[in-house]
Every structure is written in C-alpha cells, then in structure tokens.
Amino acid sequence: MSTRLNMAAVQPAAFKAMYELVKYLDTTQLSPIHKELIKIRASQLNGCAYCINMHTRDAKKLGETEQRIYLLNAWRETELYTPEERALLALTEETTLIANGGLSDATYNKSVELLGETYTAQAIMAVVAINAWNRISISTHKALD
C-alpha cells in the first residue's frame, strides 16, 4: 500500500485545526491513561494500524501494562479494567460505532454516574478526535514509523 498525500502539507490549516483539538484535550481532566485507552480502542475498531501502533507505545511509556493493552479488545471479559475505564471503553465503542445506534442512554448515564458530566463530555471529545485522526491516517495510507 503506497502512502498518499501528506495532509499537513496539502491542507495545513485543517491539520492545524486538528492539532488545536489535541491541545484542548491536553488541558482537560482526562487522565493520560484514559486518553490512551480511548485512542487505542477506537483505533482498533476503525482498523487504523498507524494509530494503534502509536498509542500502544504512548500507553506503555505512561506505565500501561502489556497485558491490559493486549486484552483491550476483549475488555468486557476481564476484570483488569476499573469501572470508570469500563464506562469509558463502552462510551468509546458506541460513539465510534455510531451507525449501530450511537451512544445509548444506559452507557451515557453510567459514564455520567461514574465520571461526571464534565469528564464524560471531555471523553466524548477525545473519541471524536481519535476517530478523525483514524480517518485521516487510513484515507492517506499513513505509513507506520
């Protein structure tokens, strides 16, 4: 698969706008591990090898264990994730797979109950951001580093 256009070079203003969203997410209450779990899980669902590779490395640098990374696509079948992480992962999946009905009331309510409205809103924005990055990377055949 050959690499296609370089979005940063061809559309620098759009790419800058995407980075502004990343900068905003850096100011939120979202923990670094939560952000990486969101990024990895959405990237798994979207099949974005570039982003899976990048964010698993980033998670490991933050101290995330290989076991939890390996089991992330089967998170419902293990007790390795906290209730808060489970709420974030469900929110990530339902928001990423929006064509399957979107974010359900049950998942939304559980997230707000465990994390609060502000944290839930910030998590939704993190999911939106990684889904956009996945689409850019997949559409342009971004090569692995």
DSSP file (Angstrom, degrees, kcal/mol; ACC not computed):
  #  RESIDUE AA STRUCTURE BP1 BP2  ACC     N-H-->O    O-->H-N    N-H-->O    O-->H-N    TCO  KAPPA ALPHA  PHI   PSI    X-CA   Y-CA   Z-CA
    1    1 A M              0   0    0      0, 0.0     2,-0.2     0, 0.0     0, 0.0   0.000 360.0 360.0 360.0 122.5    0.0    0.0    0.0
    2    2 A S        -     0   0    0      1,-0.1     2,-0.2   141,-0.0   140,-0.0  -0.597 360.0-108.3 -87.5 147.1    1.6    3.3   -1.1
    3    3 A T        -     0   0    0     -2,-0.2   138,-0.2     1,-0.1   139,-0.1  -0.477  35.5-155.8 -69.7 140.6    1.4    6.4    1.0
    4    4 A R        -     0   0    0    136,-2.8   136,-0.1     1,-0.3    -1,-0.1   0.039  45.4 -23.4 -97.3-151.1   -0.9    9.0   -0.4
    5    5 A L        -     0   0    0      1,-0.1     2,-0.9    -2,-0.0    -1,-0.3  -0.090  59.1-118.2 -59.7 156.4   -0.9   12.8    0.2
    6    6 A N    >>  -     0   0    0      1,-0.2     4,-2.6    -3,-0.1     3,-0.8  -0.868  23.5-160.3 -95.7 104.2    0.6   14.4    3.2
    7    7 A M  H 3> S+     0   0    0     -2,-0.9     4,-2.8     1,-0.3     8,-0.3   0.849  87.7  57.0 -58.4 -37.5   -2.4   16.1    4.8
    8    8 A A  H 34 S+     0   0    0      1,-0.2    -1,-0.3     2,-0.2     8,-0.1   0.856 114.2  39.3 -63.6 -34.1   -0.2   18.5    6.8
    9    9 A A  H <4 S+     0   0    0     -3,-0.8    -2,-0.2     2,-0.1    -1,-0.2   0.878 121.6  40.7 -81.8 -39.8    1.4   19.8    3.6
   10   10 A V  H  < S+     0   0    0     -4,-2.6    -2,-0.2     1,-0.2    -3,-0.2   0.854 133.0  20.5 -80.2 -35.8   -1.7   19.8    1.4
   11   11 A Q     X  +     0   0    0     -4,-2.8     4,-2.4    -5,-0.3    -1,-0.2  -0.552  70.0 162.0-131.6  67.5   -4.1   21.2    3.9
   12   12 A P  H  > S+     0   0    0      0, 0.0     4,-2.5     0, 0.0     5,-0.2   0.838  75.1  53.6 -61.3 -34.6   -2.0   22.9    6.6
   13   13 A A  H  > S+     0   0    0      2,-0.2     4,-2.0     1,-0.2     5,-0.1   0.909 111.0  46.1 -67.5 -40.5   -4.9   25.0    8.1
   14   14 A A  H  > S+     0   0    0     -3,-0.2     4,-2.0     2,-0.2    -1,-0.2   0.914 113.4  49.2 -66.2 -42.2   -7.1   21.9    8.5
   15   15 A F  H  X S+     0   0    0     -4,-2.4     4,-2.0    -8,-0.3    -2,-0.2   0.899 109.9  51.7 -64.5 -40.1   -4.2   20.0   10.1
   16   16 A K  H  X S+     0   0    0     -4,-2.5     4,-1.8    -5,-0.2    -1,-0.2   0.901 107.0  53.7 -62.1 -40.8   -3.5   22.9   12.4
   17   17 A A  H  X S+     0   0    0     -4,-2.0     4,-1.4     1,-0.2    -1,-0.2   0.893 106.7  52.1 -61.9 -39.7   -7.2   22.9   13.5
   18   18 A M  H  X S+     0   0    0     -4,-2.0     4,-1.7     1,-0.2    -1,-0.2   0.912 108.5  50.7 -62.1 -41.8   -6.9   19.2   14.3
   19   19 A Y  H  X S+     0   0    0     -4,-2.0     4,-2.6     1,-0.2    -1,-0.2   0.811 103.0  59.8 -67.7 -28.4   -3.9   19.9   16.5
   20   20 A E  H  X S+     0   0    0     -4,-1.8     4,-2.3     2,-0.2    -1,-0.2   0.885 104.2  50.7 -64.3 -37.3   -5.8   22.7   18.3
   21   21 A L  H  X S+     0   0    0     -4,-1.4     4,-2.4    -3,-0.2    -2,-0.2   0.909 109.6  50.3 -64.7 -41.9   -8.3   20.0   19.3
   22   22 A V  H  X S+     0   0    0     -4,-1.7     4,-1.6     2,-0.2    -2,-0.2   0.918 109.7  50.8 -61.1 -43.6   -5.4   17.9   20.6
   23   23 A K  H  X S+     0   0    0     -4,-2.6     4,-0.6     1,-0.2    -2,-0.2   0.907 109.2  51.2 -62.2 -40.9   -4.1   20.9   22.6
   24   24 A Y  H >< S+     0   0    0     -4,-2.3     3,-1.9     1,-0.2     4,-0.4   0.942 107.3  53.0 -58.9 -47.1   -7.5   21.4   24.1
   25   25 A L  H >< S+     0   0    0     -4,-2.4     3,-1.0     1,-0.3    -1,-0.2   0.805 100.8  61.8 -61.4 -28.8   -7.7   17.7   25.1
   26   26 A D  H 3< S+     0   0    0     -4,-1.6    -1,-0.3     1,-0.2    -2,-0.2   0.708 102.5  52.1 -68.1 -18.7   -4.3   18.2   26.9
   27   27 A T  T << S+     0   0    0     -3,-1.9    -1,-0.2    -4,-0.6    -2,-0.2   0.489  93.3  97.5 -94.2  -4.1   -6.0   20.8   29.1
   28   28 A T  S <  S-     0   0    0     -3,-1.0    91,-0.1    -4,-0.4    -3,-0.0  -0.179  86.2-110.1 -81.6 175.1   -8.9   18.6   30.2
   29   29 A Q  S    S+     0   0    0     89,-0.1    -1,-0.1     2,-0.1    90,-0.1   0.564  76.3 124.3 -78.1 -10.5   -9.3   16.5   33.3
   30   30 A L        -     0   0    0     -5,-0.2    -2,-0.1     1,-0.1    89,-0.0  -0.275  66.0-121.5 -56.3 129.5   -8.9   13.3   31.3
   31   31 A S     >  -     0   0    0      1,-0.1     4,-2.4     4,-0.0     5,-0.2  -0.399  19.0-117.3 -69.3 150.9   -6.1   11.2   32.7
   32   32 A P  H  > S+     0   0    0      0, 0.0     4,-2.0     0, 0.0     5,-0.1   0.884 116.2  50.1 -56.2 -39.7   -3.3   10.3   30.3
   33   33 A I  H  > S+     0   0    0      2,-0.2     4,-2.7     1,-0.2     5,-0.2   0.918 108.9  51.5 -66.7 -42.4   -4.0    6.6   30.6
   34   34 A H  H  > S+     0   0    0      1,-0.2     4,-2.4     2,-0.2    -1,-0.2   0.920 109.0  51.4 -59.7 -43.0   -7.7    7.2   29.9
   35   35 A K  H  X S+     0   0    0     -4,-2.4     4,-2.3     1,-0.2    -1,-0.2   0.915 111.8  46.6 -60.3 -42.7   -6.9    9.2   26.8
   36   36 A E  H  X S+     0   0    0     -4,-2.0     4,-3.0     2,-0.2     5,-0.2   0.891 109.9  52.6 -69.8 -38.3   -4.6    6.4   25.5
   37   37 A L  H  X S+     0   0    0     -4,-2.7     4,-2.5     2,-0.2     5,-0.2   0.920 111.2  48.1 -61.2 -42.1   -7.2    3.7   26.2
   38   38 A I  H  X S+     0   0    0     -4,-2.4     4,-2.4    -5,-0.2     5,-0.3   0.939 113.5  47.3 -60.6 -47.7   -9.7    5.7   24.3
   39   39 A K  H  X S+     0   0    0     -4,-2.3     4,-2.0     1,-0.2    -2,-0.2   0.912 114.3  45.8 -63.7 -43.9   -7.3    6.2   21.4
   40   40 A I  H  X S+     0   0    0     -4,-3.0     4,-2.4     2,-0.2    -1,-0.2   0.953 114.3  46.9 -65.5 -48.6   -6.3    2.6   21.2
   41   41 A R  H  X S+     0   0    0     -4,-2.5     4,-2.3    -5,-0.2    -2,-0.2   0.925 114.1  46.1 -64.5 -44.5   -9.8    1.1   21.4
   42   42 A A  H  X S+     0   0    0     -4,-2.4     4,-2.1    -5,-0.2    -1,-0.2   0.912 113.0  51.1 -62.6 -40.5  -11.2    3.5   18.8
   43   43 A S  H  X>S+     0   0    0     -4,-2.0     5,-2.4    -5,-0.3     4,-1.0   0.862 108.3  51.9 -66.4 -35.3   -8.3    2.8   16.5
   44   44 A Q  H ><5S+     0   0    0     -4,-2.4     3,-0.6     2,-0.2    -1,-0.2   0.942 110.9  47.8 -62.0 -47.2   -8.8   -1.0   17.0
   45   45 A L  H 3<5S+     0   0    0     -4,-2.3    -2,-0.2     1,-0.2    -1,-0.2   0.860 116.0  44.0 -62.4 -35.9  -12.4   -0.6   16.0
   46   46 A N  H 3<5S-     0   0    0     -4,-2.1    -1,-0.2    -5,-0.2    -2,-0.2   0.565 108.3-123.7 -87.2  -9.5  -11.5    1.6   13.0
   47   47 A G  T <<5 +     0   0    0     -4,-1.0     2,-1.0    -3,-0.6    -3,-0.2   0.860  51.5 159.4  71.0  35.5   -8.6   -0.7   11.9
   48   48 A C     >< -     0   0    0     -5,-2.4     4,-2.5     1,-0.2     5,-0.2  -0.762  17.7-178.7 -96.7  95.0   -6.0    2.1   12.0
   49   49 A A  H  > S+     0   0    0     -2,-1.0     4,-2.6     1,-0.2     5,-0.2   0.879  80.3  56.1 -60.6 -40.5   -2.7    0.4   12.3
   50   50 A Y  H  > S+     0   0    0     92,-0.2     4,-2.2     1,-0.2    -1,-0.2   0.934 112.8  40.4 -58.2 -48.2   -0.8    3.7   12.4
   51   51 A C  H  > S+     0   0    0      2,-0.2     4,-2.8     1,-0.2     5,-0.3   0.868 113.2  53.4 -73.0 -37.1   -2.7    4.9   15.4
   52   52 A I  H  X S+     0   0    0     -4,-2.5     4,-2.1     2,-0.2     5,-0.3   0.949 111.8  47.2 -59.6 -47.1   -2.8    1.6   17.2
   53   53 A N  H  X S+     0   0    0     -4,-2.6     4,-1.6    -5,-0.2    -2,-0.2   0.934 115.3  44.6 -59.2 -49.1    1.0    1.4   16.9
   54   54 A M  H  X S+     0   0    0     -4,-2.2     4,-2.2    -5,-0.2    -2,-0.2   0.926 116.4  44.0 -63.5 -46.4    1.5    5.0   18.1
   55   55 A H  H  X S+     0   0    0     -4,-2.8     4,-2.2     2,-0.2    -1,-0.2   0.765 108.8  54.8 -80.5 -24.4   -0.9    4.9   21.0
   56   56 A T  H  X S+     0   0    0     -4,-2.1     4,-2.2    -5,-0.3    -1,-0.2   0.903 111.3  47.4 -69.6 -39.0    0.1    1.5   22.4
   57   57 A R  H  X S+     0   0    0     -4,-1.6     4,-2.1    -5,-0.3    -2,-0.2   0.935 112.7  48.7 -62.4 -45.3    3.7    2.8   22.5
   58   58 A D  H  X S+     0   0    0     -4,-2.2     4,-1.3     1,-0.2    -2,-0.2   0.905 110.7  50.8 -62.3 -41.3    2.5    6.0   24.2
   59   59 A A  H  <>S+     0   0    0     -4,-2.2     5,-2.6     1,-0.2     4,-0.3   0.909 108.6  51.4 -63.4 -42.0    0.5    4.0   26.7
   60   60 A K  H ><5S+     0   0    0     -4,-2.2     3,-1.4     1,-0.2    -1,-0.2   0.892 106.2  54.9 -62.6 -38.9    3.5    1.8   27.6
   61   61 A K  H 3<5S+     0   0    0     -4,-2.1    -1,-0.2     1,-0.3    -2,-0.2   0.814 105.8  53.5 -62.3 -30.1    5.5    5.0   28.2
   62   62 A L  T 3<5S-     0   0    0     -4,-1.3    -1,-0.3    -3,-0.3    -2,-0.2   0.486 129.7 -96.9 -83.2  -3.6    2.9    6.1   30.6
   63   63 A G  T < 5S+     0   0    0     -3,-1.4    -3,-0.2    -4,-0.3    -2,-0.1   0.483  70.2 153.3 102.3   3.7    3.2    2.8   32.5
   64   64 A E      < -     0   0    0     -5,-2.6    -1,-0.3    -6,-0.2     2,-0.2  -0.418  45.3-116.7 -65.8 142.5    0.3    0.9   31.0
   65   65 A T     >  -     0   0    0      1,-0.1     4,-1.8    -2,-0.1     5,-0.1  -0.482   7.2-128.3 -82.9 151.5    0.9   -2.9   31.1
   66   66 A E  H  > S+     0   0    0      1,-0.2     4,-3.2     2,-0.2     5,-0.2   0.879 108.9  59.4 -62.1 -37.8    1.2   -5.0   28.0
   67   67 A Q  H  > S+     0   0    0      1,-0.2     4,-2.0     2,-0.2    -1,-0.2   0.934 106.6  45.3 -58.6 -47.6   -1.4   -7.4   29.4
   68   68 A R  H  4 S+     0   0    0      1,-0.2     4,-0.4     2,-0.2    -1,-0.2   0.864 114.2  49.7 -66.3 -34.5   -4.1   -4.6   29.6
   69   69 A I  H >< S+     0   0    0     -4,-1.8     3,-1.1     1,-0.2     4,-0.3   0.937 111.2  48.8 -67.1 -46.0   -3.1   -3.4   26.1
   70   70 A Y  H 3< S+     0   0    0     -4,-3.2     3,-0.4     1,-0.2    -2,-0.2   0.848 115.7  44.2 -62.1 -34.2   -3.3   -6.9   24.7
   71   71 A L  T >< S+     0   0    0     -4,-2.0     3,-2.0    -5,-0.2    -1,-0.2   0.401  82.0 102.3 -92.7   3.3   -6.7   -7.5   26.3
   72   72 A L  G X  S+     0   0    0     -3,-1.1     3,-1.3    -4,-0.4    -1,-0.2   0.850  77.6  55.2 -59.3 -36.3   -8.3   -4.2   25.4
   73   73 A N  G 3  S+     0   0    0     -3,-0.4    -1,-0.3    -4,-0.3    -2,-0.1   0.577 115.9  39.9 -75.2  -5.2  -10.3   -5.6   22.5
   74   74 A A  G X  S+     0   0    0     -3,-2.0     3,-1.9     1,-0.1    -1,-0.3  -0.128  74.5 136.7-126.5  35.4  -11.8   -8.1   25.0
   75   75 A W  G X   +     0   0    0     -3,-1.3     3,-1.2     1,-0.3     6,-0.3   0.755  64.9  62.6 -59.2 -28.3  -12.2   -5.7   27.9
   76   76 A R  G 3  S+     0   0    0      1,-0.2    -1,-0.3    -4,-0.1    -4,-0.1   0.744  99.9  55.8 -69.0 -21.4  -15.7   -7.0   28.8
   77   77 A E  G <  S+     0   0    0     -3,-1.9     2,-0.3    -6,-0.2    -1,-0.2   0.302 104.1  58.7 -96.1   8.8  -14.3  -10.4   29.5
   78   78 A T    <   -     0   0    0     -3,-1.2     3,-0.4    -4,-0.1     0, 0.0  -0.947  66.4-141.0-137.7 156.9  -11.7   -9.4   32.1
   79   79 A E  S    S+     0   0    0     -2,-0.3    -3,-0.1     1,-0.2    -4,-0.1   0.164  76.4 104.0 -98.7  16.7  -11.6   -7.6   35.5
   80   80 A L        +     0   0    0     -5,-0.1     2,-0.4   -13,-0.1    -1,-0.2   0.617  68.7  71.2 -74.6 -12.3   -8.4   -5.8   34.6
   81   81 A Y  S    S-     0   0    0     -3,-0.4    -3,-0.0    -6,-0.3     5,-0.0  -0.860  83.0-121.2-111.7 140.6  -10.2   -2.5   34.0
   82   82 A T     >  -     0   0    0     -2,-0.4     4,-2.6     1,-0.1     5,-0.2  -0.219  32.3-104.8 -69.4 163.9  -11.8   -0.3   36.6
   83   83 A P  H  > S+     0   0    0      0, 0.0     4,-2.0     0, 0.0     5,-0.1   0.882 124.3  52.3 -56.6 -37.3  -15.5    0.6   36.5
   84   84 A E  H  > S+     0   0    0      2,-0.2     4,-2.2     1,-0.2     5,-0.1   0.918 110.1  47.1 -65.7 -43.2  -14.5    4.0   35.2
   85   85 A E  H  > S+     0   0    0      1,-0.2     4,-2.7     2,-0.2    -1,-0.2   0.888 110.0  53.3 -65.3 -38.3  -12.4    2.6   32.5
   86   86 A R  H  X S+     0   0    0     -4,-2.6     4,-2.3     2,-0.2    -1,-0.2   0.896 108.5  50.0 -63.4 -39.6  -15.1    0.2   31.5
   87   87 A A  H  X S+     0   0    0     -4,-2.0     4,-2.4    -5,-0.2    -2,-0.2   0.914 112.1  48.1 -64.0 -42.3  -17.6    3.1   31.2
   88   88 A L  H  X S+     0   0    0     -4,-2.2     4,-2.6     2,-0.2    -2,-0.2   0.894 111.3  49.9 -65.0 -40.0  -15.0    5.0   29.0
   89   89 A L  H  X S+     0   0    0     -4,-2.7     4,-2.5     2,-0.2    -2,-0.2   0.898 111.6  47.8 -67.9 -39.7  -14.5    2.0   26.8
   90   90 A A  H  X S+     0   0    0     -4,-2.3     4,-2.6     2,-0.2     5,-0.2   0.930 113.1  48.8 -64.2 -44.4  -18.2    1.4   26.3
   91   91 A L  H  X S+     0   0    0     -4,-2.4     4,-2.2     1,-0.2     5,-0.3   0.907 111.5  50.8 -60.2 -42.9  -18.6    5.1   25.5
   92   92 A T  H  X S+     0   0    0     -4,-2.6     4,-2.4     2,-0.2     5,-0.2   0.931 112.0  46.3 -61.3 -47.2  -15.7    4.9   23.1
   93   93 A E  H  X S+     0   0    0     -4,-2.5     4,-2.9     1,-0.2    -2,-0.2   0.940 114.9  44.9 -63.2 -48.3  -17.2    1.9   21.3
   94   94 A E  H  < S+     0   0    0     -4,-2.6     8,-0.2     1,-0.2    -1,-0.2   0.848 116.1  46.4 -68.7 -33.3  -20.7    3.3   21.0
   95   95 A T  H >< S+     0   0    0     -4,-2.2     3,-0.7    -5,-0.2    -1,-0.2   0.872 115.5  46.2 -75.3 -37.0  -19.5    6.7   19.9
   96   96 A T  H 3< S+     0   0    0     -4,-2.4     2,-0.8     1,-0.3     3,-0.3   0.913 114.4  47.2 -69.0 -43.1  -17.1    5.2   17.4
   97   97 A L  T ><>S+     0   0    0     -4,-2.9     3,-2.4    -5,-0.2     5,-0.7  -0.331  72.7 151.5 -93.6  51.6  -19.6    2.7   16.0
   98   98 A I  G X 5 +     0   0    0     -2,-0.8     3,-1.5    -3,-0.7    -1,-0.2   0.748  61.2  67.3 -59.8 -28.4  -22.3    5.4   15.7
   99   99 A A  G 3 5S+     0   0    0      1,-0.3    -1,-0.3    -3,-0.3    -2,-0.1   0.674  90.3  67.1 -67.5 -15.2  -24.1    3.7   12.8
  100  100 A N  G < 5S-     0   0    0     -3,-2.4    -1,-0.3    -6,-0.2    -2,-0.2   0.227 139.1 -68.4 -88.2  14.0  -25.0    0.9   15.3
  101  101 A G  T < 5S-     0   0    0     -3,-1.5    -2,-0.2    -7,-0.1    -3,-0.2   0.288  71.0-119.9 119.3  -9.2  -27.3    3.3   17.2
  102  102 A G      < -     0   0    0     -5,-0.7     2,-0.6    -8,-0.2    -7,-0.1  -0.225  67.7  -9.0  75.3-165.1  -24.8    5.7   18.8
  103  103 A L  S    S-     0   0    0     -8,-0.1   -12,-0.1     1,-0.1   -11,-0.0  -0.568  75.5-139.1 -73.9 114.2  -24.3    6.3   22.4
  104  104 A S     >  -     0   0    0     -2,-0.6     4,-2.6     1,-0.1     5,-0.2  -0.281  16.4-117.8 -72.0 158.0  -27.0    4.6   24.3
  105  105 A D  H  > S+     0   0    0      1,-0.2     4,-3.1     2,-0.2     5,-0.2   0.896 115.0  54.5 -60.2 -40.5  -28.8    6.1   27.3
  106  106 A A  H  > S+     0   0    0      2,-0.2     4,-2.1     1,-0.2    -1,-0.2   0.924 111.9  42.2 -62.6 -45.1  -27.5    3.3   29.5
  107  107 A T  H  > S+     0   0    0      2,-0.2     4,-2.2     1,-0.2    -1,-0.2   0.919 116.3  48.6 -68.8 -43.5  -23.9    3.9   28.6
  108  108 A Y  H  X S+     0   0    0     -4,-2.6     4,-2.5     1,-0.2     5,-0.2   0.946 112.9  47.5 -59.9 -49.4  -24.2    7.6   28.8
  109  109 A N  H  X S+     0   0    0     -4,-3.1     4,-2.5     1,-0.2    -1,-0.2   0.878 111.3  50.9 -62.5 -39.0  -25.9    7.5   32.2
  110  110 A K  H  X S+     0   0    0     -4,-2.1     4,-2.5    -5,-0.2     5,-0.3   0.904 110.5  50.0 -65.1 -41.1  -23.3    5.1   33.6
  111  111 A S  H  X>S+     0   0    0     -4,-2.2     4,-3.1     2,-0.2     5,-0.7   0.936 112.7  45.3 -62.3 -47.3  -20.5    7.3   32.4
  112  112 A V  H  X5S+     0   0    0     -4,-2.5     4,-1.6     3,-0.2    -2,-0.2   0.900 112.8  52.3 -63.8 -39.9  -22.0   10.4   34.0
  113  113 A E  H  <5S+     0   0    0     -4,-2.5    -2,-0.2    -5,-0.2    -1,-0.2   0.920 121.4  30.6 -61.3 -44.9  -22.7    8.5   37.2
  114  114 A L  H  <5S+     0   0    0     -4,-2.5    -2,-0.2    -5,-0.1    -1,-0.2   0.816 136.9  21.0 -85.4 -32.1  -19.1    7.2   37.5
  115  115 A L  H  <5S-     0   0    0     -4,-3.1     4,-0.5    -5,-0.3    -3,-0.2   0.619 101.5-117.9-116.2 -18.1  -17.2   10.1   35.9
  116  116 A G     X< -     0   0    0     -4,-1.6     4,-2.0    -5,-0.7     5,-0.1  -0.074  33.4 -79.7  91.4 161.3  -19.4   13.2   36.0
  117  117 A E  H  > S+     0   0    0      2,-0.2     4,-2.5     1,-0.2     5,-0.2   0.897 126.2  50.0 -67.3 -42.8  -20.8   15.3   33.2
  118  118 A T  H  > S+     0   0    0      2,-0.2     4,-2.5     1,-0.2     5,-0.2   0.939 112.5  46.0 -64.1 -47.7  -17.7   17.3   32.5
  119  119 A Y  H  > S+     0   0    0     -4,-0.5     4,-2.4     1,-0.2    -1,-0.2   0.892 112.8  51.5 -62.6 -40.0  -15.4   14.2   32.3
  120  120 A T  H  X S+     0   0    0     -4,-2.0     4,-2.5     2,-0.2    -1,-0.2   0.920 110.0  48.9 -62.3 -44.6  -17.9   12.5   30.1
  121  121 A A  H  X S+     0   0    0     -4,-2.5     4,-2.0     1,-0.2    -2,-0.2   0.915 112.1  48.7 -61.7 -42.9  -18.1   15.5   27.7
  122  122 A Q  H  X S+     0   0    0     -4,-2.5     4,-1.9     1,-0.2    -1,-0.2   0.878 110.0  52.0 -65.7 -37.4  -14.3   15.6   27.6
  123  123 A A  H  X S+     0   0    0     -4,-2.4     4,-2.3     2,-0.2    -2,-0.2   0.910 107.0  52.8 -64.1 -42.7  -14.2   11.8   26.9
  124  124 A I  H  X S+     0   0    0     -4,-2.5     4,-2.5     1,-0.2    -2,-0.2   0.917 108.8  50.0 -59.8 -42.1  -16.7   12.3   24.0
  125  125 A M  H  X S+     0   0    0     -4,-2.0     4,-2.4     1,-0.2    -1,-0.2   0.876 108.7  52.4 -64.6 -36.2  -14.4   14.9   22.5
  126  126 A A  H  X S+     0   0    0     -4,-1.9     4,-2.3     2,-0.2    -1,-0.2   0.893 110.2  48.4 -64.8 -39.0  -11.4   12.6   22.9
  127  127 A V  H  X S+     0   0    0     -4,-2.3     4,-2.2     2,-0.2    -2,-0.2   0.922 110.8  50.6 -66.0 -43.9  -13.3    9.9   21.0
  128  128 A V  H  X S+     0   0    0     -4,-2.5     4,-1.9     1,-0.2    -2,-0.2   0.922 111.0  50.0 -58.3 -44.8  -14.3   12.4   18.3
  129  129 A A  H  X S+     0   0    0     -4,-2.4     4,-2.5     1,-0.2    -2,-0.2   0.935 111.4  45.4 -63.2 -48.3  -10.7   13.5   17.9
  130  130 A I  H  X S+     0   0    0     -4,-2.3     4,-2.9     1,-0.2    -1,-0.2   0.869 110.3  55.1 -68.2 -33.7   -9.2   10.0   17.5
  131  131 A N  H  X S+     0   0    0     -4,-2.2     4,-2.0    -5,-0.2    -1,-0.2   0.906 109.4  47.8 -63.1 -39.0  -11.9    9.0   15.1
  132  132 A A  H  X S+     0   0    0     -4,-1.9     4,-2.2     2,-0.2    -2,-0.2   0.936 112.6  48.1 -65.1 -45.9  -11.0   12.0   12.9
  133  133 A W  H  X S+     0   0    0     -4,-2.5     4,-2.9     1,-0.2     5,-0.2   0.905 109.9  53.6 -61.3 -40.9   -7.3   11.1   13.1
  134  134 A N  H  X S+     0   0    0     -4,-2.9     4,-2.8     1,-0.2     5,-0.3   0.926 109.0  48.8 -58.1 -44.5   -8.1    7.5   12.3
  135  135 A R  H  X S+     0   0    0     -4,-2.0     4,-2.2     2,-0.2    -1,-0.2   0.878 112.2  47.8 -66.9 -37.7   -9.9    8.6    9.2
  136  136 A I  H  X S+     0   0    0     -4,-2.2     4,-1.9     2,-0.2    -2,-0.2   0.948 114.7  46.1 -64.8 -48.4   -7.1   10.9    8.1
  137  137 A S  H  <>S+     0   0    0     -4,-2.9     5,-2.7     1,-0.2     4,-0.5   0.910 116.3  43.8 -63.0 -43.8   -4.5    8.2    8.6
  138  138 A I  H ><5S+     0   0    0     -4,-2.8     3,-0.8    -5,-0.2    -1,-0.2   0.918 113.9  50.1 -68.7 -43.1   -6.5    5.4    6.9
  139  139 A S  H 3<5S+     0   0    0     -4,-2.2    -1,-0.2    -5,-0.3    -2,-0.2   0.825 117.6  39.6 -65.9 -31.7   -7.5    7.7    3.9
  140  140 A T  T 3<5S-     0   0    0     -4,-1.9  -136,-2.8    -5,-0.2    -1,-0.2   0.388 107.8-121.8 -99.0   2.9   -3.9    8.8    3.3
  141  141 A H  T < 5 -     0   0    0     -3,-0.8    -3,-0.2    -4,-0.5    -4,-0.1   0.923  33.1-155.7  55.2  47.4   -2.3    5.4    4.0
  142  142 A K      < -     0   0    0     -5,-2.7   -92,-0.2    -6,-0.2    -1,-0.2  -0.343  13.8-128.1 -55.1 126.2   -0.2    6.8    6.7
  143  143 A A        -     0   0    0     -3,-0.1     2,-0.1     1,-0.1    -1,-0.1  -0.470  20.3-104.2 -81.3 148.9    2.8    4.6    7.0
  144  144 A L              0   0    0     -2,-0.1    -1,-0.1     1,-0.1   -94,-0.1  -0.413 360.0 360.0 -67.5 145.7    4.0    3.0   10.3
  145  145 A D              0   0    0    -95,-0.2    -1,-0.1    -2,-0.1    -2,-0.0   0.447 360.0 360.0 -79.5 360.0    7.1    4.6   11.9
